[in-house]
C-alpha cells in the first residue's frame, strides 16, 4: 500500500509540474487585424529563408505608405487594402553608397518583385503547444506569384 501511495504521489507531482508547460501562463500574442501601424521582418520568401544578415523588412503606415529594407537598400512604396486584398505599388529604392554583393542584390531584387506582385494578405497566430515554445507566434502572409511570410517585429 505504501508503494502505491508513493507511486501515486510521484505521478501527481509530475502532473502538477508539467501542467503549466503549455504556455497557458503566458498571455496570448496580440494579432493585428489591420496593416497600418505594423512592422514585419521577412521569414520566408517562396518557402526559402533569406540570409540572416540581410533580412528584408516591411512597415505599413496609416497614410497608405509602406517602407522597409529590401535586404540591400531601403525602399518606400504605396499600398492599398480592402478586406484581405492588398496591392503594393510605386516601389522606389533609396540609393545608397554601399555596394551589395551580387547574390544579395539578386535576392533583394526578387523580394521587391515579390512585393509588387502581392494580391492578398492574412495574419496567422501560432499558439504554443505543451512543451514547445513558439518564438515568432504572429505571422503575416502575403500571397501573390511568390508567397512572402513575415514575423511581427
PyMOL CGO cylinders between C-alpha atoms (Angstrom):
from pymol import cmd
from pymol.cgo import CYLINDER

trace = [
    CYLINDER, 0.00, 0.00, 0.00, 2.82, 2.40, 0.89, 0.3, 1, 1, 1, 1, 1, 1,
    CYLINDER, 2.82, 2.40, 0.89, 4.46, 1.74, -2.50, 0.3, 1, 1, 1, 1, 1, 1,
    CYLINDER, 4.46, 1.74, -2.50, 1.21, 2.51, -4.32, 0.3, 1, 1, 1, 1, 1, 1,
    CYLINDER, 1.21, 2.51, -4.32, 0.80, 5.76, -2.40, 0.3, 1, 1, 1, 1, 1, 1,
    CYLINDER, 0.80, 5.76, -2.40, 4.41, 6.72, -3.14, 0.3, 1, 1, 1, 1, 1, 1,
    CYLINDER, 4.41, 6.72, -3.14, 3.97, 5.94, -6.85, 0.3, 1, 1, 1, 1, 1, 1,
    CYLINDER, 3.97, 5.94, -6.85, 0.73, 7.91, -6.90, 0.3, 1, 1, 1, 1, 1, 1,
    CYLINDER, 0.73, 7.91, -6.90, 2.48, 10.83, -5.19, 0.3, 1, 1, 1, 1, 1, 1,
    CYLINDER, 2.48, 10.83, -5.19, 5.25, 10.82, -7.82, 0.3, 1, 1, 1, 1, 1, 1,
    CYLINDER, 5.25, 10.82, -7.82, 2.71, 10.73, -10.66, 0.3, 1, 1, 1, 1, 1, 1,
    CYLINDER, 2.71, 10.73, -10.66, 0.74, 13.56, -9.08, 0.3, 1, 1, 1, 1, 1, 1,
    CYLINDER, 0.74, 13.56, -9.08, 3.90, 15.66, -8.66, 0.3, 1, 1, 1, 1, 1, 1,
    CYLINDER, 3.90, 15.66, -8.66, 4.84, 15.11, -12.31, 0.3, 1, 1, 1, 1, 1, 1,
    CYLINDER, 4.84, 15.11, -12.31, 1.34, 16.02, -13.47, 0.3, 1, 1, 1, 1, 1, 1,
    CYLINDER, 1.34, 16.02, -13.47, 1.32, 19.23, -11.42, 0.3, 1, 1, 1, 1, 1, 1,
    CYLINDER, 1.32, 19.23, -11.42, 4.84, 20.18, -12.58, 0.3, 1, 1, 1, 1, 1, 1,
    CYLINDER, 4.84, 20.18, -12.58, 4.03, 19.74, -16.26, 0.3, 1, 1, 1, 1, 1, 1,
    CYLINDER, 4.03, 19.74, -16.26, 0.57, 21.32, -16.16, 0.3, 1, 1, 1, 1, 1, 1,
    CYLINDER, 0.57, 21.32, -16.16, 1.97, 24.81, -16.71, 0.3, 1, 1, 1, 1, 1, 1,
    CYLINDER, 1.97, 24.81, -16.71, 4.29, 23.87, -19.56, 0.3, 1, 1, 1, 1, 1, 1,
    CYLINDER, 4.29, 23.87, -19.56, 1.74, 24.51, -22.30, 0.3, 1, 1, 1, 1, 1, 1,
    CYLINDER, 1.74, 24.51, -22.30, 2.25, 28.25, -22.28, 0.3, 1, 1, 1, 1, 1, 1,
    CYLINDER, 2.25, 28.25, -22.28, -1.06, 28.84, -20.52, 0.3, 1, 1, 1, 1, 1, 1,
    CYLINDER, -1.06, 28.84, -20.52, 0.58, 31.19, -18.02, 0.3, 1, 1, 1, 1, 1, 1,
    CYLINDER, 0.58, 31.19, -18.02, 1.86, 33.48, -20.79, 0.3, 1, 1, 1, 1, 1, 1,
    CYLINDER, 1.86, 33.48, -20.79, -0.51, 35.98, -22.40, 0.3, 1, 1, 1, 1, 1, 1,
    CYLINDER, -0.51, 35.98, -22.40, -1.64, 35.18, -25.92, 0.3, 1, 1, 1, 1, 1, 1,
    CYLINDER, -1.64, 35.18, -25.92, 0.17, 37.24, -28.57, 0.3, 1, 1, 1, 1, 1, 1,
    CYLINDER, 0.17, 37.24, -28.57, -1.72, 40.21, -29.93, 0.3, 1, 1, 1, 1, 1, 1,
    CYLINDER, -1.72, 40.21, -29.93, -2.73, 39.53, -33.53, 0.3, 1, 1, 1, 1, 1, 1,
    CYLINDER, -2.73, 39.53, -33.53, -3.07, 42.62, -35.71, 0.3, 1, 1, 1, 1, 1, 1,
    CYLINDER, -3.07, 42.62, -35.71, -6.40, 42.89, -37.54, 0.3, 1, 1, 1, 1, 1, 1,
    CYLINDER, -6.40, 42.89, -37.54, -5.26, 45.69, -39.84, 0.3, 1, 1, 1, 1, 1, 1,
    CYLINDER, -5.26, 45.69, -39.84, -1.98, 46.55, -41.59, 0.3, 1, 1, 1, 1, 1, 1,
    CYLINDER, -1.98, 46.55, -41.59, -1.47, 50.23, -40.65, 0.3, 1, 1, 1, 1, 1, 1,
    CYLINDER, -1.47, 50.23, -40.65, 0.94, 50.67, -37.77, 0.3, 1, 1, 1, 1, 1, 1,
    CYLINDER, 0.94, 50.67, -37.77, 2.54, 47.23, -38.06, 0.3, 1, 1, 1, 1, 1, 1,
    CYLINDER, 2.54, 47.23, -38.06, 6.18, 46.34, -38.74, 0.3, 1, 1, 1, 1, 1, 1,
    CYLINDER, 6.18, 46.34, -38.74, 7.38, 42.98, -40.06, 0.3, 1, 1, 1, 1, 1, 1,
    CYLINDER, 7.38, 42.98, -40.06, 10.56, 41.04, -40.80, 0.3, 1, 1, 1, 1, 1, 1,
    CYLINDER, 10.56, 41.04, -40.80, 10.77, 38.53, -43.65, 0.3, 1, 1, 1, 1, 1, 1,
    CYLINDER, 10.77, 38.53, -43.65, 10.90, 34.90, -42.54, 0.3, 1, 1, 1, 1, 1, 1,
    CYLINDER, 10.90, 34.90, -42.54, 10.27, 33.05, -45.81, 0.3, 1, 1, 1, 1, 1, 1,
    CYLINDER, 10.27, 33.05, -45.81, 10.18, 34.01, -49.47, 0.3, 1, 1, 1, 1, 1, 1,
    CYLINDER, 10.18, 34.01, -49.47, 8.72, 31.34, -51.69, 0.3, 1, 1, 1, 1, 1, 1,
    CYLINDER, 8.72, 31.34, -51.69, 9.40, 28.80, -48.93, 0.3, 1, 1, 1, 1, 1, 1,
    CYLINDER, 9.40, 28.80, -48.93, 13.07, 29.79, -48.53, 0.3, 1, 1, 1, 1, 1, 1,
    CYLINDER, 13.07, 29.79, -48.53, 14.56, 31.71, -45.60, 0.3, 1, 1, 1, 1, 1, 1,
    CYLINDER, 14.56, 31.71, -45.60, 16.57, 34.84, -46.50, 0.3, 1, 1, 1, 1, 1, 1,
    CYLINDER, 16.57, 34.84, -46.50, 20.16, 35.29, -45.39, 0.3, 1, 1, 1, 1, 1, 1,
    CYLINDER, 20.16, 35.29, -45.39, 20.12, 36.29, -41.72, 0.3, 1, 1, 1, 1, 1, 1,
    CYLINDER, 20.12, 36.29, -41.72, 22.30, 39.36, -42.18, 0.3, 1, 1, 1, 1, 1, 1,
    CYLINDER, 22.30, 39.36, -42.18, 20.11, 40.84, -44.91, 0.3, 1, 1, 1, 1, 1, 1,
    CYLINDER, 20.11, 40.84, -44.91, 16.59, 40.31, -43.61, 0.3, 1, 1, 1, 1, 1, 1,
    CYLINDER, 16.59, 40.31, -43.61, 14.08, 42.42, -45.53, 0.3, 1, 1, 1, 1, 1, 1,
    CYLINDER, 14.08, 42.42, -45.53, 11.55, 44.38, -43.51, 0.3, 1, 1, 1, 1, 1, 1,
    CYLINDER, 11.55, 44.38, -43.51, 8.15, 45.92, -44.21, 0.3, 1, 1, 1, 1, 1, 1,
    CYLINDER, 8.15, 45.92, -44.21, 6.31, 48.62, -42.25, 0.3, 1, 1, 1, 1, 1, 1,
    CYLINDER, 6.31, 48.62, -42.25, 2.78, 49.80, -43.04, 0.3, 1, 1, 1, 1, 1, 1,
    CYLINDER, 2.78, 49.80, -43.04, 1.92, 53.41, -42.17, 0.3, 1, 1, 1, 1, 1, 1,
    CYLINDER, 1.92, 53.41, -42.17, -1.60, 54.73, -41.65, 0.3, 1, 1, 1, 1, 1, 1,
    CYLINDER, -1.60, 54.73, -41.65, -1.26, 57.12, -44.62, 0.3, 1, 1, 1, 1, 1, 1,
    CYLINDER, -1.26, 57.12, -44.62, -1.12, 54.30, -47.20, 0.3, 1, 1, 1, 1, 1, 1,
    CYLINDER, -1.12, 54.30, -47.20, 2.66, 54.20, -47.49, 0.3, 1, 1, 1, 1, 1, 1,
    CYLINDER, 2.66, 54.20, -47.49, 4.93, 51.27, -46.79, 0.3, 1, 1, 1, 1, 1, 1,
    CYLINDER, 4.93, 51.27, -46.79, 8.66, 51.23, -46.24, 0.3, 1, 1, 1, 1, 1, 1,
    CYLINDER, 8.66, 51.23, -46.24, 11.45, 48.97, -45.20, 0.3, 1, 1, 1, 1, 1, 1,
    CYLINDER, 11.45, 48.97, -45.20, 14.73, 47.38, -46.12, 0.3, 1, 1, 1, 1, 1, 1,
    CYLINDER, 14.73, 47.38, -46.12, 14.96, 45.20, -49.23, 0.3, 1, 1, 1, 1, 1, 1,
    CYLINDER, 14.96, 45.20, -49.23, 17.94, 43.24, -47.99, 0.3, 1, 1, 1, 1, 1, 1,
    CYLINDER, 17.94, 43.24, -47.99, 20.25, 45.56, -49.91, 0.3, 1, 1, 1, 1, 1, 1,
    CYLINDER, 20.25, 45.56, -49.91, 18.83, 49.06, -49.56, 0.3, 1, 1, 1, 1, 1, 1,
    CYLINDER, 18.83, 49.06, -49.56, 15.87, 50.96, -48.10, 0.3, 1, 1, 1, 1, 1, 1,
    CYLINDER, 15.87, 50.96, -48.10, 12.65, 51.32, -50.08, 0.3, 1, 1, 1, 1, 1, 1,
    CYLINDER, 12.65, 51.32, -50.08, 9.36, 53.19, -49.95, 0.3, 1, 1, 1, 1, 1, 1,
    CYLINDER, 9.36, 53.19, -49.95, 6.06, 52.24, -51.60, 0.3, 1, 1, 1, 1, 1, 1,
    CYLINDER, 6.06, 52.24, -51.60, 2.33, 52.82, -51.62, 0.3, 1, 1, 1, 1, 1, 1,
    CYLINDER, 2.33, 52.82, -51.62, -0.22, 50.23, -50.61, 0.3, 1, 1, 1, 1, 1, 1,
    CYLINDER, -0.22, 50.23, -50.61, -3.96, 49.84, -50.72, 0.3, 1, 1, 1, 1, 1, 1,
    CYLINDER, -3.96, 49.84, -50.72, -6.01, 47.24, -48.95, 0.3, 1, 1, 1, 1, 1, 1,
    CYLINDER, -6.01, 47.24, -48.95, -9.69, 46.37, -48.80, 0.3, 1, 1, 1, 1, 1, 1,
    CYLINDER, -9.69, 46.37, -48.80, -10.55, 43.39, -46.65, 0.3, 1, 1, 1, 1, 1, 1,
    CYLINDER, -10.55, 43.39, -46.65, -7.89, 40.79, -47.40, 0.3, 1, 1, 1, 1, 1, 1,
    CYLINDER, -7.89, 40.79, -47.40, -6.89, 42.20, -50.79, 0.3, 1, 1, 1, 1, 1, 1,
    CYLINDER, -6.89, 42.20, -50.79, -3.60, 44.08, -50.91, 0.3, 1, 1, 1, 1, 1, 1,
    CYLINDER, -3.60, 44.08, -50.91, -1.69, 45.89, -53.64, 0.3, 1, 1, 1, 1, 1, 1,
    CYLINDER, -1.69, 45.89, -53.64, 1.80, 47.31, -53.14, 0.3, 1, 1, 1, 1, 1, 1,
    CYLINDER, 1.80, 47.31, -53.14, 2.87, 49.72, -55.87, 0.3, 1, 1, 1, 1, 1, 1,
    CYLINDER, 2.87, 49.72, -55.87, 5.26, 52.51, -56.77, 0.3, 1, 1, 1, 1, 1, 1,
    CYLINDER, 5.26, 52.51, -56.77, 8.17, 50.82, -55.02, 0.3, 1, 1, 1, 1, 1, 1,
    CYLINDER, 8.17, 50.82, -55.02, 11.16, 53.16, -55.00, 0.3, 1, 1, 1, 1, 1, 1,
    CYLINDER, 11.16, 53.16, -55.00, 14.57, 52.02, -53.84, 0.3, 1, 1, 1, 1, 1, 1,
    CYLINDER, 14.57, 52.02, -53.84, 16.63, 54.58, -51.95, 0.3, 1, 1, 1, 1, 1, 1,
    CYLINDER, 16.63, 54.58, -51.95, 20.11, 54.98, -53.43, 0.3, 1, 1, 1, 1, 1, 1,
    CYLINDER, 20.11, 54.98, -53.43, 22.94, 54.16, -51.03, 0.3, 1, 1, 1, 1, 1, 1,
    CYLINDER, 22.94, 54.16, -51.03, 26.70, 54.38, -51.20, 0.3, 1, 1, 1, 1, 1, 1,
    CYLINDER, 26.70, 54.38, -51.20, 27.02, 50.78, -50.02, 0.3, 1, 1, 1, 1, 1, 1,
    CYLINDER, 27.02, 50.78, -50.02, 27.51, 48.13, -52.66, 0.3, 1, 1, 1, 1, 1, 1,
    CYLINDER, 27.51, 48.13, -52.66, 25.70, 44.86, -52.13, 0.3, 1, 1, 1, 1, 1, 1,
    CYLINDER, 25.70, 44.86, -52.13, 27.24, 41.55, -53.13, 0.3, 1, 1, 1, 1, 1, 1,
    CYLINDER, 27.24, 41.55, -53.13, 25.72, 40.27, -56.39, 0.3, 1, 1, 1, 1, 1, 1,
    CYLINDER, 25.72, 40.27, -56.39, 23.87, 37.43, -54.63, 0.3, 1, 1, 1, 1, 1, 1,
    CYLINDER, 23.87, 37.43, -54.63, 22.46, 39.87, -52.03, 0.3, 1, 1, 1, 1, 1, 1,
    CYLINDER, 22.46, 39.87, -52.03, 21.38, 42.30, -54.77, 0.3, 1, 1, 1, 1, 1, 1,
    CYLINDER, 21.38, 42.30, -54.77, 19.70, 39.46, -56.65, 0.3, 1, 1, 1, 1, 1, 1,
    CYLINDER, 19.70, 39.46, -56.65, 17.79, 38.36, -53.52, 0.3, 1, 1, 1, 1, 1, 1,
    CYLINDER, 17.79, 38.36, -53.52, 16.77, 41.97, -52.79, 0.3, 1, 1, 1, 1, 1, 1,
    CYLINDER, 16.77, 41.97, -52.79, 15.52, 42.44, -56.36, 0.3, 1, 1, 1, 1, 1, 1,
    CYLINDER, 15.52, 42.44, -56.36, 13.49, 39.22, -56.08, 0.3, 1, 1, 1, 1, 1, 1,
    CYLINDER, 13.49, 39.22, -56.08, 11.99, 40.46, -52.80, 0.3, 1, 1, 1, 1, 1, 1,
    CYLINDER, 11.99, 40.46, -52.80, 10.98, 43.80, -54.36, 0.3, 1, 1, 1, 1, 1, 1,
    CYLINDER, 10.98, 43.80, -54.36, 9.46, 41.99, -57.35, 0.3, 1, 1, 1, 1, 1, 1,
    CYLINDER, 9.46, 41.99, -57.35, 7.51, 39.70, -55.00, 0.3, 1, 1, 1, 1, 1, 1,
    CYLINDER, 7.51, 39.70, -55.00, 6.22, 42.74, -53.07, 0.3, 1, 1, 1, 1, 1, 1,
    CYLINDER, 6.22, 42.74, -53.07, 4.98, 44.25, -56.31, 0.3, 1, 1, 1, 1, 1, 1,
    CYLINDER, 4.98, 44.25, -56.31, 3.08, 41.05, -57.09, 0.3, 1, 1, 1, 1, 1, 1,
    CYLINDER, 3.08, 41.05, -57.09, 1.19, 40.78, -53.79, 0.3, 1, 1, 1, 1, 1, 1,
    CYLINDER, 1.19, 40.78, -53.79, -2.58, 40.33, -54.15, 0.3, 1, 1, 1, 1, 1, 1,
    CYLINDER, -2.58, 40.33, -54.15, -3.79, 39.40, -50.66, 0.3, 1, 1, 1, 1, 1, 1,
    CYLINDER, -3.79, 39.40, -50.66, -2.82, 39.18, -47.02, 0.3, 1, 1, 1, 1, 1, 1,
    CYLINDER, -2.82, 39.18, -47.02, -3.78, 37.42, -43.81, 0.3, 1, 1, 1, 1, 1, 1,
    CYLINDER, -3.78, 37.42, -43.81, -2.34, 37.06, -40.34, 0.3, 1, 1, 1, 1, 1, 1,
    CYLINDER, -2.34, 37.06, -40.34, -1.86, 33.77, -38.53, 0.3, 1, 1, 1, 1, 1, 1,
    CYLINDER, -1.86, 33.77, -38.53, -1.20, 33.28, -34.86, 0.3, 1, 1, 1, 1, 1, 1,
    CYLINDER, -1.20, 33.28, -34.86, 0.70, 30.14, -33.94, 0.3, 1, 1, 1, 1, 1, 1,
    CYLINDER, 0.70, 30.14, -33.94, -0.23, 29.10, -30.43, 0.3, 1, 1, 1, 1, 1, 1,
    CYLINDER, -0.23, 29.10, -30.43, 2.31, 27.14, -28.38, 0.3, 1, 1, 1, 1, 1, 1,
    CYLINDER, 2.31, 27.14, -28.38, 1.64, 23.50, -27.67, 0.3, 1, 1, 1, 1, 1, 1,
    CYLINDER, 1.64, 23.50, -27.67, 2.64, 21.72, -24.49, 0.3, 1, 1, 1, 1, 1, 1,
    CYLINDER, 2.64, 21.72, -24.49, 6.39, 21.82, -24.07, 0.3, 1, 1, 1, 1, 1, 1,
    CYLINDER, 6.39, 21.82, -24.07, 7.03, 23.74, -27.33, 0.3, 1, 1, 1, 1, 1, 1,
    CYLINDER, 7.03, 23.74, -27.33, 7.87, 27.44, -27.27, 0.3, 1, 1, 1, 1, 1, 1,
    CYLINDER, 7.87, 27.44, -27.27, 6.91, 29.47, -30.34, 0.3, 1, 1, 1, 1, 1, 1,
    CYLINDER, 6.91, 29.47, -30.34, 9.48, 32.21, -30.89, 0.3, 1, 1, 1, 1, 1, 1,
    CYLINDER, 9.48, 32.21, -30.89, 7.57, 34.02, -33.67, 0.3, 1, 1, 1, 1, 1, 1,
    CYLINDER, 7.57, 34.02, -33.67, 3.88, 33.48, -32.91, 0.3, 1, 1, 1, 1, 1, 1,
    CYLINDER, 3.88, 33.48, -32.91, 2.39, 36.12, -35.24, 0.3, 1, 1, 1, 1, 1, 1,
    CYLINDER, 2.39, 36.12, -35.24, 2.91, 35.77, -38.99, 0.3, 1, 1, 1, 1, 1, 1,
    CYLINDER, 2.91, 35.77, -38.99, 1.84, 37.95, -41.91, 0.3, 1, 1, 1, 1, 1, 1,
    CYLINDER, 1.84, 37.95, -41.91, 1.34, 36.01, -45.13, 0.3, 1, 1, 1, 1, 1, 1,
    CYLINDER, 1.34, 36.01, -45.13, 1.37, 37.99, -48.36, 0.3, 1, 1, 1, 1, 1, 1,
    CYLINDER, 1.37, 37.99, -48.36, 0.14, 35.95, -51.30, 0.3, 1, 1, 1, 1, 1, 1,
    CYLINDER, 0.14, 35.95, -51.30, 0.84, 36.56, -54.96, 0.3, 1, 1, 1, 1, 1, 1,
    CYLINDER, 0.84, 36.56, -54.96, 3.11, 34.90, -57.50, 0.3, 1, 1, 1, 1, 1, 1,
    CYLINDER, 3.11, 34.90, -57.50, 5.59, 34.35, -54.63, 0.3, 1, 1, 1, 1, 1, 1,
    CYLINDER, 5.59, 34.35, -54.63, 4.36, 33.96, -51.07, 0.3, 1, 1, 1, 1, 1, 1,
    CYLINDER, 4.36, 33.96, -51.07, 6.10, 36.15, -48.50, 0.3, 1, 1, 1, 1, 1, 1,
    CYLINDER, 6.10, 36.15, -48.50, 5.87, 35.16, -44.83, 0.3, 1, 1, 1, 1, 1, 1,
    CYLINDER, 5.87, 35.16, -44.83, 6.79, 37.82, -42.27, 0.3, 1, 1, 1, 1, 1, 1,
    CYLINDER, 6.79, 37.82, -42.27, 7.09, 37.77, -38.49, 0.3, 1, 1, 1, 1, 1, 1,
    CYLINDER, 7.09, 37.77, -38.49, 5.91, 40.63, -36.31, 0.3, 1, 1, 1, 1, 1, 1,
    CYLINDER, 5.91, 40.63, -36.31, 8.73, 42.92, -35.17, 0.3, 1, 1, 1, 1, 1, 1,
]
cmd.load_cgo(trace, "trace")
